[in-house]
Amino acid sequence: TRQTDAQGMFRLWSGKEKSPRAYYVAVTELVSLGGFVNAEEAWGSVERFSLWDPYTCCGAGGNVWRIATNGDGVAYLHEAGAQDSILWERRAAPFGTDTSGARPVIAELDTGNLLATVTRSGGTYYAASEDRGTTWEAAALPELGDDLQFGTIKQRFGIVYACGWSATNSAIVFRASSQNDLDQDDLTGGGVYESVVCAVTVGAEDDPPRSDVVVTDDRSVLVTVDQSGNMQTYRCRRFAATSAFERVA
C-alpha cells in the first residue's frame, strides 16, 4: 500500500532505514531502485512498474525505447541500454503531465531524433525530441495525424509512415510523410495523400479499432487491424489512385 509515516516517508516492503532516513528496496536481483529521502522520490521510482498499454521500438545503438501510460493517463518514456540485463531508465515525459492521450507510440528516426504520439480528440498528436528524450517540443497536430486515431507510426527509408482510424472516412487510413513538418506526401504523384486500408464502422458506444503499420525491406506496407478481437492484415505493394491495400491474413 502507498502509506507514509508521520514524516511523509515511504517504508517499502523489507526496506532498511539508514541515516539520514534513506530507504532502500530491490524489486528483483537485477533491478535496484536505490535509496530515497522522501515519499515523492520513492514513488517516482516505483511508478515505472505501474504502467499500461506499452509500446516499444529499437534504437540504432542497440537500445530499446518504451512508452506507456500510468494510472492517471500520463505517457512516460523509458530507455534500456544495449546490455544483457534490461534496466529501464526514465526520460522526460513527451507530453508533460497531460492525461488526455491514449495509445502512446514511440519511434526513433534515422537522425536519432525521437517522435512520440498519442491519440487525443481530433487525431494523433506528435511530440519531437532532438536530445534523446531529455526535452520535448510542444505537442502538435500535423497533417499526418489529423483525424487519425488509435494507430501507430514507423520510420524507414527517411519516411514516417502512419495509420489510424478516421471518423471522416469510417475506415482505417494510411499516410506517409518525408517532411520535417509532417505534412502528408503525395502517395501516387497524382494528388493522392492517403489510402484507405479497410472500412470499419464504429457504433456509438464502441471504441475505435486499433491498428499498426510496418514497412518491410522491399518497401511493402503491412497494416494490421483489430476488429473486435479479429486480427486482419492488409498489404500494399504499390500505391495507386484506386484501392492499394488487399487483405492477406
C-alpha positions in Angstrom: 0.0 0.0 0.0 1.1 3.6 -0.6 1.1 4.7 3.1 3.6 7.0 4.7 4.8 7.6 8.2 4.5 10.8 10.1 7.3 12.5 8.1 5.7 11.5 4.8 8.3 8.8 4.2 7.5 5.5 2.4 8.6 2.3 4.1 8.7 -0.1 1.2 8.3 -3.9 2.0 11.6 -5.0 3.6 13.2 -1.6 3.3 16.1 -0.8 5.6 16.3 2.6 7.3 19.6 4.3 7.2 20.7 7.7 8.4 19.7 10.2 7.1 16.4 8.4 6.6 17.2 6.9 3.2 15.1 3.9 2.2 16.3 1.0 0.1 14.4 -1.6 -1.8 15.2 -4.2 -4.5 12.4 -5.5 -6.8 14.5 -8.3 -8.2 18.1 -9.3 -8.3 18.6 -7.3 -11.4 16.7 -4.1 -10.7 17.6 -2.0 -7.7 15.6 1.1 -7.1 18.2 2.8 -4.8 17.7 5.0 -1.8 15.1 7.6 -1.2 14.9 10.6 1.1 11.3 11.4 0.7 8.0 10.0 -0.4 8.0 11.7 -3.8 11.3 10.2 -4.8 10.2 6.8 -3.7 7.0 6.8 -5.6 8.7 8.4 -8.6 10.9 5.3 -8.9 8.3 2.6 -8.4 5.8 4.2 -10.8 7.6 2.6 -13.7 6.2 -0.7 -12.6 2.6 0.6 -12.7 2.2 1.4 -16.4 -0.2 0.2 -19.1 -0.6 0.0 -22.8 3.2 -0.3 -23.6 4.8 0.3 -27.0 8.4 -0.4 -27.7 10.9 0.3 -30.6 14.6 -0.4 -31.2 17.1 2.3 -31.4 20.1 2.5 -33.8 22.6 1.9 -31.0 21.1 -1.4 -29.8 19.0 0.4 -27.1 15.2 0.0 -26.7 12.6 2.7 -26.1 9.4 2.0 -24.2 6.4 4.3 -23.8 3.4 3.6 -21.7 0.7 5.4 -19.6 0.3 5.4 -15.8 -2.9 5.1 -14.0 -3.7 8.7 -14.5 -3.1 8.6 -18.2 0.3 10.3 -18.3 2.6 8.9 -21.0 6.0 8.0 -19.7 9.1 7.2 -21.7 11.9 4.8 -20.6 15.1 3.6 -22.3 17.1 0.4 -21.8 20.7 0.3 -23.0 22.4 -2.3 -25.1 23.2 -4.9 -22.4 22.1 -8.3 -21.3 20.2 -7.0 -18.3 17.2 -4.8 -19.1 17.2 -1.8 -16.8 14.6 0.8 -17.8 15.8 4.4 -17.2 13.1 7.1 -17.2 13.3 10.0 -19.7 11.3 13.2 -19.8 7.5 12.7 -20.4 6.9 13.6 -24.1 3.5 15.2 -23.3 4.3 16.5 -19.9 1.5 15.9 -17.3 -1.3 15.8 -19.9 -3.7 13.0 -19.2 -6.0 13.2 -22.3 -3.9 11.0 -24.5 -4.3 7.3 -25.3 -2.4 4.7 -27.4 1.1 6.0 -26.8 3.7 5.3 -29.5 7.4 6.0 -29.8 9.7 6.0 -32.9 13.4 6.7 -33.3 14.2 8.4 -36.6 17.3 7.8 -38.8 18.7 11.1 -37.4 18.5 9.7 -33.8 15.7 12.1 -33.0 12.5 10.8 -31.4 8.8 11.1 -32.3 6.1 10.3 -29.7 2.4 10.2 -30.5 -0.8 9.8 -28.5 -4.5 9.8 -29.7 -6.5 12.8 -28.5 -9.8 14.2 -29.6 -9.3 15.2 -33.3 -6.4 12.9 -34.2 -2.9 11.8 -33.4 -0.7 14.4 -31.7 3.0 14.4 -32.1 5.9 15.5 -29.8 9.5 15.6 -31.0 12.8 15.3 -29.2 16.3 16.2 -30.6 18.2 15.2 -27.4 17.2 11.6 -26.9 14.2 12.2 -24.7 15.8 14.8 -22.4 13.5 17.6 -23.6 10.4 17.7 -25.9 8.9 20.2 -28.2 5.2 21.1 -27.5 2.8 18.6 -28.9 1.1 19.5 -32.2 -1.4 18.0 -34.6 0.3 17.9 -38.1 -1.4 16.8 -41.3 -0.1 13.3 -40.8 -2.1 12.9 -37.7 -5.2 14.9 -38.4 -8.4 12.8 -37.9 -6.4 9.5 -37.3 -7.0 7.7 -34.0 -5.5 4.6 -32.2 -2.9 3.9 -34.8 0.9 3.8 -34.8 3.9 5.3 -36.7 7.1 3.8 -38.1 10.1 5.4 -39.8 12.1 3.8 -42.5 13.9 5.0 -45.6 13.6 8.6 -44.4 9.8 8.4 -44.3 7.4 8.4 -41.4 4.5 6.0 -42.0 1.3 6.3 -40.1 -2.1 4.6 -39.8 -5.2 5.0 -37.8 -9.0 5.1 -37.8 -10.6 8.0 -39.5 -14.0 9.1 -38.3 -14.4 11.1 -41.5 -13.9 8.0 -43.7 -15.2 5.4 -41.3 -12.1 3.4 -42.2 -8.5 2.6 -41.3 -6.4 5.1 -43.3 -2.7 5.1 -44.2 -0.5 8.1 -44.7 3.2 8.9 -45.1 5.5 12.0 -44.7 9.1 12.7 -45.6 8.8 16.3 -44.5 10.1 17.9 -41.3 6.7 19.5 -40.6 5.0 16.1 -41.1 2.8 17.3 -43.9 1.4 14.4 -46.0 3.3 13.1 -49.0 1.6 12.5 -52.3 1.5 8.7 -52.4 1.0 8.3 -56.2 2.3 11.5 -57.7 -1.3 12.2 -58.8 -2.6 14.1 -55.8 -3.5 11.1 -53.6 -2.4 11.9 -50.0 -3.9 8.9 -48.1 -5.0 5.4 -48.8 -8.0 3.5 -47.3 -6.8 0.2 -45.8 -10.3 -1.1 -44.9 -13.7 0.2 -44.0 -14.6 0.0 -40.3 -18.0 1.1 -39.0 -17.9 2.1 -35.3 -21.1 2.1 -33.2 -22.0 5.0 -31.0 -21.0 3.1 -27.8 -18.0 1.3 -29.4 -14.3 2.3 -29.2 -12.5 2.9 -32.5 -10.3 -0.1 -33.7 -6.6 -0.2 -33.1 -4.2 -0.6 -36.0 -0.5 -1.0 -36.5 1.7 -0.3 -39.5 5.1 -1.8 -40.5 7.2 -1.3 -43.7 9.2 -4.3 -44.9 12.6 -4.4 -46.7 11.0 -4.3 -50.1 9.0 -1.2 -49.1 5.7 -3.1 -48.9 3.4 -1.7 -46.3 1.6 -4.0 -43.9 -1.3 -2.7 -41.7 -2.8 -5.0 -39.0 -6.3 -4.1 -37.8 -8.1 -5.2 -34.6 -11.7 -5.7 -35.4 -13.4 -6.8 -32.1 -10.6 -9.3 -31.4 -10.4 -10.5 -35.0 -6.9 -9.5 -36.4 -6.8 -8.7 -40.1 -3.7 -7.9 -42.0 -3.6 -5.8 -45.2 -0.7 -5.3 -47.6 0.2 -2.7 -50.2 3.0 -3.3 -52.7 2.3 -0.2 -54.8 0.1 2.8 -54.3 -2.4 3.7 -57.0 -5.4 6.0 -57.3 -7.6 3.0 -56.8 -7.6 0.6 -53.9 -4.0 -0.1 -52.9 -4.4 -2.5 -49.9 -5.5 -6.1 -50.1 -6.3 -8.4 -47.2 -3.6 -11.1 -46.9 -4.4 -12.6 -43.5 
